[in-house]
Amino acid sequence: MNHSIIIAGYGGQGALLAGKFLAYIGMLQGNEVSWLPSYGPEMRGGTANCGVTISDTPIGSPVVASPDLVIALNMPSYDKFEPLAQKDAKVFVDTELCDRAPVRTDVETFGLPTTRMANEHGLKGLANIILCGRLIKEANLCSFDLAVSAMEKTVPERKTGMLEMNIRAIKLGMES
């Protein structure tokens, strides 16, 4: 398995948490993993992204320059990272916040209204995890049970009340 992943959005949308979740999936499968966050000086509202590499061989650099999987949670992230995606990459976008058609024809784009889906299913703020669920399905990254195990490691102890909602969001994404 070799995946170079970018997850990007505004601060507070959970891009870094989503990256940790995907990294845990790789770790639980026994793969080599790197997770490299990048964010502006603003905690919430500024831009944030992270690169995750999951590989069955040693990782030379944590920098993801040409991802094969991209999650864009907002328009600036879509504009920035769609051009960097590898040919035949899979790009996942929240169509509630990304209001243009794909520019690239050599990548496969999966558009879901995940902000609306999250709100309609009582999962406000979990559009990021819904898109992760879809990525897991389309990239055949892991089983639902392994994704649940990774989420159990991702959700901090002080927020264990959010675990069940995150699991529901994974399932919603995988079934969409």
Secondary structure, 3 states (H helix, E strand, C coil): CEEEEEEEEECCCCHHHHHHHHHHHHHHCCCEEEEEEEECCCCCCCEEEEEEEEECCCCCCCCCCCCCEEEECCHHHHHHHCCCCCCCCEEEEECCCCCCCCCCCCCEEEEECHHHHHHHCCCCCCHHHHHHHHHHHHCCCCCHHHHHHHHHHHCCHHHHHHHHHHHHHHHHHHHC
